[in-house]
Amino acid sequence: MTSNTSRTLLVTLLGAFARRTGDWMPIKGIVSLLDELGIDESSTRTGVSRLKKRGWLTPEKQFGKSGYRLTDLAKASLEAGDTYIWHSRQPADLAEGWCIATFSVPEQQRAKRHLLRSRLASLGFGNVGQGVWIAPARMAPEAIAVIDGLELTDNTNLLIGRHAGGQDLTRMARESWDLDGIDAGYREFIARHRPGFERLVRGHGDEVPPRDAFVHYVRALDDWRVLPKRDPGLPRELLQKDWAGDPATALIEEIVTRLEGAAFSFVKDAIAV
């Protein structure tokens, strides 16, 4: 897991709070909040400028303050991210079967072929072989949307079915996904955030100082949001018994439950100045 950066922390800040402050935040407040996370003003403004160029932010003044409003593109992207962050990690039901995508995209469309591979991987598909990808059956609607969006419908087949024989499913899963790497990411998340969170709660109970709650909450959320995107949510039967996704999920849920309210209180005070 990489350290928090100005770019990722800015996106995490906007995703966690800007939609709860009328889709708008003053630039002074954004700079102040990221400063609490160790990000200097220059880096923050550079990050804001990049998001503006990507079509995520549009300048807008409110109450005499210069600030930025989330665009429809930003809100749609953040909402899509919410789906992965909070729901995709749930294990699939083995009885529901599998979605298998096969495709043959001509060399003249290699850019689209690369995009298709990348987007299937981001949905949690594993690569079984050349041009053959697999995921739990529940991912079929999203895969179809990706394929249609890239206009590769005529180059792709999507099949739903159950495993009837052949290679052991557990072996297939380990060869198609980097399960050791995903498990290691969860373990690193736990090692990085559980000790500090437990110290914070032990020291303050239900009265965690808003500033401390904000820092711990945003840093944990920033690290967490990449993990479920890597996790295909495979059936529990195919995972090792001590799969770290379970305690990691319990930890982030507890962090959100205990710290989110105080963190948001800190944000509201910061952007009101």
Secondary structure as UniProt FT lines:
FT   HELIX           6..17
FT   HELIX           18..20
FT   TURN            21..23
FT   STRAND          24..26
FT   HELIX           27..36
FT   TURN            37..38
FT   HELIX           41..53
FT   TURN            54..55
FT   STRAND          57..62
FT   TURN            63..64
FT   STRAND          65..70
FT   HELIX           72..87
FT   TURN            88..89
FT   HELIX           94..96
FT   STRAND          98..103
FT   HELIX           107..109
FT   HELIX           110..122
FT   TURN            123..124
FT   STRAND          126..129
FT   TURN            130..131
FT   STRAND          132..136
FT   HELIX           137..139
FT   HELIX           140..149
FT   TURN            150..151
FT   HELIX           153..155
FT   STRAND          156..161
FT   HELIX           169..176
FT   HELIX           179..204
FT   TURN            205..206
FT   HELIX           210..224
FT   TURN            225..226
FT   HELIX           227..230
FT   HELIX           236..238
FT   TURN            241..242
FT   HELIX           245..272
//
